Amino acid sequence: MEVSPEFLMYMSFIGTASTALMQLLKQALPLSKKYIPLLTLGLGVGLALVPFPFTSVALAERVWAGALAGLGGTGIFENVQQSRKK
């Protein structure tokens, strides 16, 4: 399977945006840490569905990209934060 440059750019944007939005939500609302991955997954999927009329990427690929980018972006951010504390 060949991955298009549009798809990679799409995932990069979603990962960055979902991580930034999650950080804003964490600072604005009292969120339980156990729900953060689930919320980020939802943010990623939601952000993936927003540009529906402007992209040629299939619906299933957009949902998959949003889920992976949302979870991946938050996972990387949390790991960097933990390594800074040590």
Buried (B, 14 or more C-beta within 10 A) or exposed (E): EEEEEEBEEBBEBBBEBBBEBBEEBEEEEEEEEEEBBEBBBBBBBBBBEEEEEEBEBEEEBBBBBBBBBBBBBBBEBBEEEEEEEE
